[in-house]
Amino acid sequence: MLLLAVLALALAAPSLAYSPDDFIHSLGATFLGFWGATEACPVGSYARAFELKVEKQHWGVDDDTSVNAIRLYCYNAAGEPTGNVTSSTMNRGSWTGVYSCDEGDYLYGYNLKSQPDQGSLTDDTAANALRMYCRQTSDYLESPGNKWGSWLEPSFCRSGMGVCGLMTLVEEDQGTFGDDTALNDVRFLCCDLPYNQEGRTRMAQVSIPAASSEDHLQ
Ligand SMILES: *[C@@H]1O[C@H](CO)[C@@H](O)[C@H](O)[C@H]1NC(C)=O
């Protein structure tokens, strides 16, 4: 009976939990705010392109927030767009242009430019720019954002996987006198690609040992 109840519950509420192992994350970013919910591309599609929402440097008294949002553009294996995902966002600035891998290729790694904590008297901006890597090219795509901060270490999905979603750490609006930082950090979700993106077929990686009677003797 208990087993049936557990089974019924599992079927009624399809799991939205992703394995922590399937997220990539580089250490060293600032950590103000709350992690948003994971948003993933529809099943069978992956992120080919990304775009940042950036508040450009303003020279007046108002504080700078730099990156406010990251948007991933999803495509299925047939190359058709299947939507976009952002996780949490803040609303300042504007979208600054799409950076895309070639058709048929997908994103599989990232590197965040992060400004460390500036202390209580200086304007903090947290995330400032983003580089992302395509599986089939060695160079990265860079959305330049703003100048502050330095690049963290890049992180990459495992072999045969591509970026398929994200969760963002975003500081909510701090009001008139607070120091706003908006987006602080990101974790990208990796999913198994439908075919091997590194030029080998999946089957070639699996070697089936030939059965032999000697195996049983060892
Ligand atoms: C992103 O997706 C939303 C629906 O979730 C859609 O309304 C919006 O137009 C999309 N934006 C872009 C730039 O594709």
The ligand as an ORCA input file, in Angstrom:
! r2SCAN-3c Opt
* xyz 0 1
  C      11.198     34.778    -24.849
  O      10.155     33.904    -24.513
  C       8.928     34.557    -24.196
  C       7.944     33.475    -23.805
  O       8.446     32.701    -22.756
  C       8.435     35.345    -25.381
  O       7.269     36.037    -25.034
  C       9.494     36.329    -25.814
  O       9.083     36.979    -27.004
  C      10.822     35.621    -26.052
  N      11.825     36.622    -26.320
  C      12.652     36.551    -27.334
  C      13.577     37.707    -27.488
  O      12.692     35.605    -28.089
*
